[in-house]
Amino acid sequence: MAGSTKPRRRRASAPALHYERRPGKPGSVARAEKKGEWAFGCLLFLGFAAIIVLLAVLDRLWGDGTWQWAARSWPGGAYGFAGCVGVAGPCVLALSLFCLSRMRWRSWREHPGSTVLSTGAAIVSLAALVPYVALVFNAQNTGKWGKRRDTPPSWVFRNFPWLWAVGLLGTVVAMAALACALVIHNRRQRTP
């Protein structure tokens, strides 16, 4: 025996000594999760109710009255307005997709201003697509879309039956222009 020291016990590793402590009472996490699920369910229900109400009033807001106004006062009449609507639809959709891609979901606390701005712009541009869809469906209403047999077609379909072709042509041209702009932008990003 060489010395009077006691044999040492091995020390536990550092992470094993730390215990995770949760604030609050036991079971409060489960209650908070249930409240979050309840709030999400309420928001989902309110969203569906708002969509149903919006679809119910959509024909009044963006129906034949809008097309009659366009036929009277828009440059080019209803066909010019259809071309403009056809070009605006893909542009607004591209704007909303651009805003959605710019949102920083993981680091929103570091950049709250840009995240809120991108989210707001995406919501507004997606909401602008609702009148677009209403105008397109009203222009194609032949009177045979699930309604009674004796329902007459819409005013715009009676007076301008080829309006949908002008709108479709505007949509195709706008989509081709956006695709070309995206290709040119990607090529410029790749070249040093």
Backbone bond lengths (Angstrom), bond angles and torsions (degrees), N, CA, C in turn:
res aa  C-N    CA-C-N  psi(-1)  N-CA   C-N-CA  omega(-1)  CA-C   N-CA-C  phi
1 M - - - 1.421 - - 1.508 109.23 -
2 A 1.245 110.54 118.82 1.441 116.20 -173.45 1.506 112.69 -91.37
3 G 1.290 119.91 -30.04 1.446 118.75 -176.20 1.517 111.73 -145.32
4 S 1.317 114.17 175.20 1.456 118.95 -178.55 1.532 112.32 -102.89
5 T 1.307 117.30 14.93 1.462 118.73 -178.81 1.522 110.24 -81.73
6 K 1.318 113.67 146.68 1.461 119.50 177.85 1.526 109.26 -78.54
7 P 1.301 117.13 151.49 1.467 117.88 175.03 1.543 109.68 -68.37
8 R 1.312 115.93 138.36 1.465 120.68 -174.93 1.531 110.62 -87.87
9 R 1.312 111.44 144.97 1.455 118.08 176.33 1.517 108.62 -85.75
10 R 1.324 117.11 147.30 1.463 120.39 179.06 1.521 109.43 -70.76
11 R 1.298 115.79 141.32 1.467 121.12 -179.48 1.533 109.33 -85.28
12 A 1.300 115.25 146.45 1.471 120.11 175.93 1.515 108.86 -75.97
13 S 1.311 115.03 154.49 1.467 118.08 179.70 1.526 109.86 -69.36
14 A 1.302 115.72 154.74 1.464 121.23 -173.67 1.532 113.85 -61.27
15 P 1.326 121.14 -45.26 1.463 118.38 -178.55 1.526 113.88 -65.09
16 A 1.316 117.33 -25.73 1.460 119.32 -179.00 1.518 111.57 -72.69
17 L 1.321 117.25 -16.98 1.451 119.90 -178.71 1.524 112.80 -85.98
18 H 1.320 117.66 -15.90 1.455 121.09 -177.22 1.518 110.39 -94.53
19 Y 1.299 114.93 132.65 1.456 120.93 177.20 1.521 108.58 -110.45
20 E 1.316 114.93 141.24 1.453 119.16 178.60 1.521 108.60 -80.28
21 R 1.306 114.85 123.80 1.459 119.62 179.45 1.509 109.16 -108.30
22 R 1.308 115.06 133.17 1.456 120.54 179.23 1.514 108.91 -106.38
23 P 1.343 115.67 132.98 1.464 117.95 178.95 1.529 110.67 -72.50
24 G 1.286 115.55 152.91 1.462 120.28 176.66 1.514 111.93 95.73
25 K 1.296 113.97 -178.26 1.464 120.30 -178.58 1.521 109.72 -82.38
26 P 1.316 116.85 157.02 1.462 118.99 175.13 1.530 109.73 -62.17
27 G 1.310 116.21 133.70 1.457 121.04 -179.08 1.516 113.53 91.79
28 S 1.338 118.69 -6.44 1.461 120.02 -178.89 1.521 111.42 -71.39
29 V 1.328 117.15 -26.27 1.458 120.54 178.48 1.524 109.79 -67.68
30 A 1.319 116.75 -41.28 1.471 120.17 179.33 1.527 110.49 -64.71
31 R 1.341 116.78 -39.43 1.464 119.27 178.28 1.527 111.64 -66.19
32 A 1.313 116.97 -38.57 1.460 120.61 178.94 1.536 110.58 -66.35
33 E 1.337 117.05 -38.45 1.457 119.81 177.67 1.524 110.72 -65.16
34 K 1.337 117.34 -39.93 1.463 120.46 178.86 1.526 110.71 -65.42
35 K 1.331 117.79 -38.59 1.458 120.69 177.07 1.521 110.97 -64.57
36 G 1.324 116.94 -39.13 1.456 120.69 177.93 1.521 111.88 -64.92
37 E 1.338 116.61 -41.60 1.465 120.00 177.07 1.525 110.48 -64.87
38 W 1.320 117.52 -39.57 1.454 121.42 179.68 1.524 110.46 -64.73
39 A 1.325 116.83 -43.27 1.463 120.82 179.62 1.530 110.58 -64.98
40 F 1.325 117.00 -40.81 1.461 120.29 178.41 1.528 110.69 -64.36
41 G 1.313 117.30 -40.76 1.470 120.96 177.63 1.525 111.44 -63.02
42 C 1.322 116.85 -41.35 1.471 120.26 178.02 1.522 111.24 -64.36
43 L 1.328 117.01 -43.78 1.459 120.34 178.44 1.526 111.46 -63.66
44 L 1.327 116.33 -38.51 1.460 119.91 178.22 1.527 110.94 -64.82
45 F 1.333 116.99 -43.59 1.460 121.19 177.94 1.524 111.13 -62.73
46 L 1.324 116.82 -45.13 1.463 120.13 178.73 1.525 111.68 -63.74
47 G 1.330 116.96 -35.99 1.461 120.61 176.86 1.524 111.77 -63.99
48 F 1.336 116.62 -44.79 1.467 119.98 177.95 1.530 111.02 -64.63
49 A 1.316 117.11 -40.52 1.473 120.11 178.16 1.530 110.48 -63.65
50 A 1.326 117.00 -40.40 1.472 119.96 178.77 1.528 111.08 -65.23
51 I 1.319 117.22 -38.13 1.464 120.10 178.35 1.520 110.63 -65.16
52 I 1.334 117.28 -41.40 1.463 120.49 179.59 1.527 110.50 -64.57
53 V 1.319 116.86 -43.86 1.469 119.93 178.45 1.526 110.41 -64.49
54 L 1.313 116.75 -40.97 1.462 120.45 179.39 1.521 111.08 -63.09
55 L 1.317 117.47 -43.17 1.456 120.17 178.47 1.522 111.73 -65.95
56 A 1.320 116.39 -30.51 1.464 119.42 179.20 1.527 111.54 -69.28
57 V 1.343 117.26 -35.40 1.460 120.16 -177.83 1.522 112.66 -94.84
58 L 1.310 116.54 -6.47 1.461 120.39 -173.60 1.523 112.98 -61.85
59 D 1.316 116.68 -40.69 1.457 118.98 -178.51 1.521 111.39 -65.63
60 R 1.325 117.11 -33.11 1.467 120.32 177.81 1.521 111.21 -70.18
61 L 1.324 116.17 -42.05 1.462 119.85 -176.06 1.525 112.66 -75.57
62 W 1.321 116.99 -44.07 1.455 120.96 -173.23 1.521 110.43 -124.72
63 G 1.293 116.50 46.74 1.448 121.09 -178.22 1.516 112.05 -105.11
64 D 1.322 114.05 -137.17 1.462 120.36 -176.79 1.522 112.83 -63.84
65 G 1.324 117.29 -29.79 1.466 119.95 179.36 1.519 112.10 -60.81
66 T 1.321 117.23 -39.59 1.464 120.77 179.00 1.521 110.63 -67.72
67 W 1.324 116.96 -42.26 1.459 119.95 179.39 1.533 111.29 -67.78
68 Q 1.337 117.85 -35.82 1.464 119.90 176.89 1.522 110.83 -66.21
69 W 1.331 116.63 -40.38 1.463 120.24 176.07 1.526 110.40 -61.95
70 A 1.334 116.82 -42.71 1.463 120.59 -179.43 1.518 111.32 -65.53
71 A 1.332 117.26 -37.82 1.471 120.34 179.93 1.527 110.88 -66.19
72 R 1.333 117.12 -32.62 1.469 120.91 -179.55 1.520 112.82 -81.42
73 S 1.327 117.71 -45.30 1.467 118.77 -165.69 1.529 115.60 -120.35
74 W 1.299 121.24 -7.37 1.459 121.26 -179.60 1.525 109.69 -82.16
75 P 1.331 118.31 140.84 1.478 119.37 176.28 1.533 109.61 -62.80
76 G 1.303 115.86 122.49 1.461 120.26 -176.18 1.509 112.37 93.04
77 G 1.309 117.29 -1.16 1.464 121.18 178.02 1.518 112.06 70.87
78 A 1.308 115.57 -151.79 1.460 120.91 -177.43 1.523 111.31 -68.05
79 Y 1.346 116.89 -31.63 1.464 119.48 178.90 1.526 111.30 -68.89
80 G 1.309 117.70 -38.58 1.465 120.90 175.43 1.517 111.69 -64.72
81 F 1.342 115.86 -39.92 1.459 119.80 177.82 1.518 110.70 -66.97
82 A 1.334 117.91 -38.04 1.466 121.14 177.71 1.526 110.83 -64.12
83 G 1.342 117.11 -39.97 1.460 120.02 176.54 1.522 111.94 -63.89
84 C 1.327 115.29 -40.64 1.467 120.00 178.36 1.521 111.37 -65.51
85 V 1.332 116.70 -42.17 1.465 120.66 178.21 1.524 110.03 -65.30
86 G 1.340 116.72 -39.04 1.460 120.64 178.44 1.517 112.66 -63.57
87 V 1.323 117.43 -36.56 1.468 120.78 178.34 1.527 110.88 -77.13
88 A 1.331 117.24 -36.68 1.470 120.59 -175.58 1.522 112.75 -69.86
89 G 1.323 117.71 -32.79 1.463 120.44 -177.07 1.523 113.91 -59.02
90 P 1.336 119.65 -56.24 1.468 120.05 178.58 1.525 112.94 -64.34
91 C 1.327 117.39 -32.32 1.473 119.65 178.81 1.523 111.20 -66.14
92 V 1.331 116.69 -42.15 1.465 120.20 178.35 1.528 110.53 -67.63
93 L 1.332 116.95 -38.62 1.462 120.32 177.19 1.526 110.96 -64.16
94 A 1.338 117.34 -41.93 1.462 120.83 177.57 1.523 110.96 -64.16
95 L 1.334 117.31 -38.42 1.462 120.54 176.95 1.520 111.35 -62.97
96 S 1.329 117.20 -42.49 1.464 119.42 179.74 1.526 110.97 -66.74
97 L 1.334 117.87 -39.99 1.466 119.84 177.69 1.525 111.28 -66.43
98 F 1.326 117.25 -37.00 1.465 120.67 176.90 1.524 110.35 -63.72
99 C 1.336 116.54 -43.90 1.472 119.78 179.93 1.523 111.23 -66.45
100 L 1.322 116.84 -38.13 1.466 119.48 177.90 1.526 111.11 -66.60
101 S 1.322 117.49 -34.09 1.465 119.49 179.54 1.527 111.77 -75.11
102 R 1.313 118.46 -21.18 1.465 121.92 -179.83 1.518 113.16 -85.03
103 M 1.313 117.99 -9.65 1.460 119.91 -178.33 1.524 109.65 -73.45
104 R 1.305 115.00 137.22 1.462 121.14 -179.99 1.525 107.79 -103.98
105 W 1.315 115.83 88.26 1.460 120.12 -175.04 1.523 111.87 -67.45
106 R 1.309 117.44 -39.19 1.467 119.28 -174.83 1.522 112.43 -78.66
107 S 1.306 116.85 -29.71 1.466 119.07 -177.65 1.519 110.92 -116.38
108 W 1.317 117.12 39.17 1.464 119.53 -177.08 1.514 111.91 -68.68
109 R 1.325 118.10 -23.33 1.470 119.51 178.52 1.523 111.29 -75.08
110 E 1.326 116.89 -27.05 1.457 119.85 177.95 1.523 111.69 -78.06
111 H 1.338 116.73 -31.86 1.463 121.98 -178.35 1.524 109.99 -128.73
112 P 1.323 118.53 65.80 1.470 118.43 -174.99 1.531 112.97 -69.10
113 G 1.314 117.65 -32.73 1.467 119.95 -178.34 1.519 112.35 -65.50
114 S 1.328 116.89 -48.67 1.468 119.19 -179.02 1.520 111.42 -69.68
115 T 1.319 117.85 -32.97 1.461 120.38 178.44 1.518 110.70 -67.62
116 V 1.330 117.11 -44.20 1.471 120.35 179.34 1.520 110.31 -66.63
117 L 1.329 117.63 -39.52 1.460 121.31 178.69 1.525 111.26 -64.31
118 S 1.319 117.29 -45.17 1.466 120.68 178.66 1.520 111.20 -65.24
119 T 1.328 117.01 -40.16 1.459 120.14 178.90 1.524 110.75 -64.90
120 G 1.313 116.88 -44.17 1.468 120.37 178.80 1.519 112.33 -62.76
121 A 1.339 116.53 -43.13 1.466 119.65 178.88 1.525 111.31 -65.58
122 A 1.319 117.65 -37.41 1.462 120.55 178.10 1.526 111.10 -66.46
123 I 1.325 117.03 -40.80 1.464 120.29 179.92 1.525 110.76 -66.95
124 V 1.329 116.74 -42.93 1.467 119.87 -179.73 1.527 110.83 -65.84
125 S 1.333 117.22 -41.35 1.466 118.86 -179.22 1.522 111.54 -71.01
126 L 1.325 118.07 -34.35 1.467 119.54 174.83 1.524 110.96 -68.65
127 A 1.332 117.22 -35.65 1.469 120.22 177.11 1.527 110.79 -68.62
128 A 1.327 117.70 -28.21 1.459 120.29 178.16 1.519 111.98 -71.78
129 L 1.326 117.46 -16.24 1.461 120.06 177.13 1.526 112.12 -75.97
130 V 1.327 117.63 -17.95 1.470 120.71 -178.53 1.529 111.14 -64.84
131 P 1.334 120.52 -48.93 1.467 118.91 175.63 1.525 112.85 -63.49
132 Y 1.316 116.58 -32.41 1.464 120.87 176.99 1.532 110.50 -59.38
133 V 1.324 116.08 -48.49 1.463 120.20 179.83 1.523 110.51 -64.14
134 A 1.338 117.48 -40.00 1.463 120.77 179.73 1.529 111.15 -63.97
135 L 1.325 117.37 -41.58 1.466 120.29 179.40 1.528 111.58 -66.41
136 V 1.329 116.46 -39.15 1.461 119.84 179.97 1.526 110.62 -66.32
137 F 1.332 117.45 -45.35 1.466 119.49 -179.07 1.524 111.80 -68.09
138 N 1.318 118.17 -34.45 1.447 119.83 178.59 1.521 111.05 -68.90
139 A 1.332 117.22 -34.65 1.459 119.79 179.26 1.526 111.82 -69.16
140 Q 1.330 117.89 -22.19 1.455 121.57 -179.12 1.523 112.89 -103.74
141 N 1.323 118.26 9.10 1.463 121.63 -176.64 1.524 109.70 -75.86
142 T 1.317 115.38 103.85 1.467 120.76 -179.95 1.516 111.91 -89.10
143 G 1.321 117.93 -4.41 1.454 121.79 -178.66 1.517 112.72 92.48
144 K 1.319 118.02 1.93 1.465 121.45 -177.25 1.529 112.26 -115.01
145 W 1.298 118.57 21.99 1.458 121.69 -174.70 1.510 111.22 -94.66
146 G 1.302 117.67 72.60 1.456 121.46 175.04 1.508 114.20 73.94
147 K 1.304 118.05 3.95 1.455 120.63 179.15 1.529 108.30 -94.63
148 R 1.306 116.08 -176.66 1.461 119.50 177.86 1.525 109.95 -63.70
149 R 1.311 116.66 161.38 1.465 121.59 -177.60 1.525 112.43 -65.82
150 D 1.332 117.16 -31.73 1.456 120.05 -175.08 1.523 113.09 -90.25
151 T 1.327 118.26 15.28 1.462 121.13 178.65 1.522 109.39 -76.38
152 P 1.312 118.31 126.39 1.469 119.55 -179.93 1.530 110.17 -75.53
153 P 1.322 116.22 156.69 1.468 118.26 176.44 1.522 110.62 -68.84
154 S 1.312 115.46 166.54 1.462 119.33 -179.74 1.525 110.34 -67.91
155 W 1.329 115.50 161.32 1.466 120.98 -178.18 1.514 110.91 -59.41
156 V 1.311 116.23 -42.77 1.457 119.78 -175.77 1.525 110.29 -68.55
157 F 1.331 118.60 -35.04 1.459 119.96 178.91 1.530 111.11 -71.83
158 R 1.330 116.96 -33.56 1.474 119.92 177.39 1.528 111.40 -67.79
159 N 1.326 116.93 -42.91 1.472 120.65 -174.52 1.526 113.99 -89.02
160 F 1.323 117.99 -30.04 1.464 122.33 -178.63 1.527 108.99 -132.61
161 P 1.337 118.85 76.61 1.466 119.38 -173.74 1.525 113.88 -70.05
162 W 1.318 119.73 -20.52 1.458 121.46 -179.24 1.522 112.49 -101.58
163 L 1.285 116.40 20.37 1.462 121.21 179.86 1.529 111.49 -64.39
164 W 1.313 116.15 -35.94 1.464 120.22 -179.42 1.522 111.70 -61.93
165 A 1.339 117.82 -33.02 1.462 120.80 -179.82 1.525 111.10 -67.50
166 V 1.330 117.28 -38.85 1.465 120.80 177.90 1.526 110.11 -66.37
167 G 1.333 116.43 -43.08 1.465 120.05 177.35 1.513 112.44 -63.76
168 L 1.335 116.76 -40.46 1.464 120.67 178.03 1.515 111.11 -65.38
169 L 1.324 117.37 -39.83 1.458 120.93 177.34 1.532 110.95 -62.93
170 G 1.338 116.92 -42.78 1.464 120.29 176.22 1.519 111.94 -62.30
171 T 1.332 116.84 -38.42 1.467 120.80 178.62 1.517 111.06 -65.60
172 V 1.319 117.32 -44.28 1.474 120.75 -179.99 1.518 110.95 -64.16
173 V 1.332 117.26 -42.54 1.468 120.77 179.09 1.533 110.39 -63.33
174 A 1.330 117.12 -43.45 1.468 120.25 179.84 1.522 111.30 -65.47
175 M 1.323 117.32 -40.08 1.468 119.77 178.83 1.522 111.28 -66.39
176 A 1.328 117.67 -38.94 1.469 120.54 177.48 1.529 110.94 -65.41
177 A 1.326 116.94 -41.43 1.473 120.16 178.46 1.531 111.06 -64.99
178 L 1.341 117.39 -40.64 1.460 119.94 178.11 1.525 111.55 -66.92
179 A 1.333 117.09 -37.89 1.468 119.80 178.01 1.527 110.74 -65.56
180 C 1.335 117.62 -41.32 1.473 120.65 177.05 1.530 111.12 -63.76
181 A 1.318 116.89 -41.92 1.466 120.28 178.59 1.530 110.85 -63.98
182 L 1.320 117.56 -37.85 1.466 120.59 178.46 1.524 111.18 -67.28
183 V 1.333 117.47 -40.68 1.465 121.03 178.25 1.523 110.44 -64.43
184 I 1.329 117.01 -44.27 1.471 120.30 179.08 1.527 110.34 -63.62
185 H 1.325 117.53 -40.46 1.468 120.96 179.13 1.524 110.73 -64.28
186 N 1.325 117.79 -42.49 1.471 121.17 179.25 1.505 111.56 -66.19
187 R 1.322 119.00 -36.81 1.466 121.11 177.65 1.523 111.17 -66.69
188 R 1.315 116.97 -38.03 1.474 119.73 178.79 1.527 111.16 -69.79
189 Q 1.314 117.02 -31.34 1.468 120.03 179.17 1.531 110.77 -70.66
190 R 1.329 117.42 -33.44 1.473 121.02 -177.70 1.514 112.54 -75.62
191 T 1.327 117.99 -36.27 1.461 119.59 -177.48 1.517 109.81 -75.04
192 P 1.363 116.51 133.19 1.480 118.95 -178.62 1.512 112.50 -75.80
